[in-house]
Amino acid sequence: MNEPPASWEDSSPERLYVITGGRSGPSTEVHLDLVTLVVAKGSARPEMQPEQAAILRMCQSPLSVAEISAYAGLPVSVVTVLVGDLMAARRVYVRPPVPAAQLPDLALIEAVIDGLQKL
């Protein structure tokens, strides 16, 4: 039995090439990784690519690049190109996630405890 031809809606290399304009990386100098958070500044415009409009709709509250990739069904490399374009157009904010808190120096903790005990 013959398989039906792959549709344009699949994540075919040709479709991904068209979405990114043949680029393999973002057009901005900002490094985007899987945990970079993206927040839309506004709503989608009619002239935008459907994928960019979908990202803006998704990012009304912060989402990571990995989450956008999963929800959009696109590879991370494609999402970074699209988010980079949205950054260049000033349509999104991006920021790294809040770093984990680091423990203070043990000597400092002991000094504080010692000072409190002397009160």
Secondary structure, DSSP 8 states (H G I E B T S, - for coil): -------TTS--HHHHHHHHTT-SS-SSSS---TT-EEEESS---TTS-HHHHHHHHHTTS-EEHHHHHHHHT--HHHHHHHHHHHHHTT-EEEE----------HHHHHHHHHHHHH-
